[in-house]
Amino acid sequence: MLKSLPGCEIIECNIQIDHIHIVMIIPPSYPVSEIVGRMKLKLQVN
């Protein structure tokens, strides 16, 4: 997913059973809501 978003980089990630914490670099050219939305779609568990 991040390959299609130049400049975005995950610095740290902590995964729990029911949630996830991510520290990442997002350039000002991308809306944070767009990045979060894309990540939620990719990380959905059925």
Number of C-alpha atoms within 10 A of each C-alpha: 9 12 8 7 12 10 13 16 14 11 9 9 11 9 9 8 5 5 7 9 10 11 11 12 11 16 13 8 7 13 10 11 9 10 15 11 10 12 13 11 9 10 8 7 6 3
